[in-house]
Amino acid sequence: MDGQRAFFLFVLVLFIVLSPDRAPRHRFPLLVEEDLATQREREFDILVNSTYGQLERDGLNLSGFRAEDGYRWDLLKEARQLGHQSLVNLWRDLDGSLSYSEITGQIRGDFIRSDLSSSSHLPINLTAVDSRKSYVSYYWQRNITEESGEIGLVLRDSRPKPDDSTRAPRPIRADIGLYVDSAPGNGWQARLQGAHFPGGYSVFSTSSTKFNALPAWPQFALDSSDYEALRLFNTTLDRVWERRDDMDDFEQIGLPDCELIVWLVPKPLGLSEAHVRLIEDELAHPEGAPIGQPPPMSFSAIVFSPDCGYVLQANDLFGPKAEVFVRLADRLLLAFCLLLLVQIILLKRQMEKAATPSKRSRIAYQGLVISALGDGLMLLVMISLLMLDEAGLLVVAAASFLSGIHVAFLEVKFVFDLWTVQVGDPARAEYERQRRTARPTTPAPTAASGEQLLPRPATATRLDGATPIIIGSDGEEDDRRPGGRTSFATIYSRFYFTLVCLMFFSLWALSWPRWLRSWYTNGLVFAYFSLWWPQIFRNTMRNCRKALSWEFVLGKSLAQTVPVLYWYFADGNILAIETSPATANALLAWVWLQVAILASQQFLGPRRFVHDSWCPSAYDYHPLLQDDVEAGGMPIGLVASASEAKDQEGAVSRKVFDCAICMNEIDVPVLSKTEPARGTTWLERVNYMVTPCRHIFHAACLEGWMDLRLVCPVCRESLPPM
């Protein structure tokens, strides 16, 4: 096996070393640079010599802007008027300085399809527009046909210079996402370049080989004054051109995309100019100034696609600035670290309490596997953030470290400890069943006169109906069980293989439609919140009242649900995920229903609401004691220490016994022939335990004894595990 691994590692290293480097972007870089320089000179001439409104009248000598290209430039004027009207309505009688001067951050909101949009997509001769690229299909991507949807923008603005008094536009970049039913799972994505007017709106556009938009930017200005400012944008034009070259689609084969022009108009913050500047200075250079909670950025947007002929309106886009986003992310990660620390402490304490095989045999390891898989996915998310984001490196590293300790060193180790104890249960039960079947049976003696015989001696072996599990008198397992012991490495490999498969399947689910991805996410959360059902099932099958401490059950339920339900309840959550309080309440009720069932199993019995035929027979350590021999319960006369019991003063229906473990008295209710079992009687059953050999003890005393030895403290007869 080691030789195979070494050979596989050698082949992998050889493949990495001998793999060719990525092909260069251009086959003839010098020729391409000369062509680009010539193209820039021609485009710069068009930029300088064009006039405002020339695009609608005569077109421009650029790819996608010529009259014969078939683009819907007749809609540009009306779309531009929508943006201008929005700017006038928002900033009427207001100074433009009441908005953020630097707008780096994330915004999100809903859009509607404007009535200006054309009802049909006119065909475009792509070969004539873009002869350098071959299109394998005429299915247009980013073509929005729905009446409404969601839009998201990630803005990357350049910081204004303190001594800049020209108020010239600055270059700005953005990533836009359009989320509709017909889009893939991550929506229609596009990269935008644009110009930001200080204290005012921003204009963006895509750029490709069939849409040479950069020299035509002044044509997108909302009025003539902004047109002149954009025409004089040549001081930073070289830097924008370099970014445009990186952004342009130079692939020779592909699918056509709908090009986009975006006007982004900020909304007033409702604060004074001095306060806004104080907020921006404190966010850029934190000094502890009392700025309170910075207001989110808020915008309205107009999106126009000239080749696909649609116009989209978004009246309410909002989101935090980048500095506020990073600060909120750090706080959430710190809270997540605290919850991880709480879970680590709770799990460590539970592992210490379940230190014996008797206790481990009661705990269902399947529930811990469910929890470990969910926590493992969170660990992989933390590792991904650690590789992608350098802003919160220390906090993400701390969360990744704690998550790794919780999953790899505690949860999986505890699962292995439980597995090694429980893996032989079916084999042991089958072995004992076959042994008892093969044993010759002796018919029970009957009295000659037909009268009923006396009860059997207290020390005689009795068939209690319990499922036989062979555990030594010291509480250790019998190693003579069929089958080999599963190794530690096997458990780890199975777990991590399942985790990796689940991770890749979840990554694939990101490309699904939104409704299907939502169903998948809710299904994962539903399974993650079902961690107590295996324990409920094991308690019922083994007739076990309590296996886990309530400290662990309650703490684990809270610490595991809070991080997940944040995304369901918080409207302004950090990832702008659509909330669903109804789904969150249903999931929360699902978790606490399991906790309530665990509580009922402890206080009312694990099989209180389960039919006897549904479960294998098992011995009941908490029987109801009755005076009547024919009542169906356990007669008080069959208790081994019944002769030593005494009636409690003032109460005929109660008996007092002596516990052989703690040497204190036990007050036990005894039902008479005519007395029905009341609710308090059922609850009092949990205070005492009666062994198959008919000795009675305090429940806490016998449970503590059985954690160490599965024999009766009085007669040393073997006891079935609880």
Protein Blocks (a to p, Z undefined) as FASTA:
>chain_A
ZZmmmmmmmmmmmmmmmpccdddfbfblmlmmmmmmmmmmmmmmmmmmpcehklmmnopa
dehiafklopafklmmmmmmmmmmmmmmmmgoiafklpcfblcdcddddddddfkbcfbd
cdddfklmmmmbccfbfcdehiafbfbdcdddddddddddfklcnlpacddddddddddf
kbcfkopaddddddddehiacddddddfklcfklmmmmmpmbfklmmmmmmmmmmmmmmm
mmmmmmpccbfbdcdddddddddddddehiafklmmmmmmmmmmgghiaebjaddddddd
ddddfknopacddfbdcdddfklmmmmmmmmmmmmmmmmmmmmmmmmmmmmmmmbfklmm
mpcfklmmmmmmmmmmmmmmmmmmmmmpmklmmmmmmmmmmmmmmmmmmmmmmmmmmmmm
mmmmmmmmmmmmmmmmmpccddddddfklpacddddfkbccdehiacddddfkopacfkb
ghidddfklmmmmmmmmmmmmmmmmmmmmmpcfklmmmmmmmmmmmmmmmmmmmmmmmmm
nopablbdfklmmmmmmmmmmmmmmmmmmmkbcklpacdfklmmmmmmmmmmmmmmmmmm
mmnopklmgcfklpccdddfbbcddfblknopacfklpmklmmpccdehiakbccdddfk
lopacddddddfklccdfklmmmmmmpccdfkopacdfklmmmmmmmoccdfklopacdd
ZZ
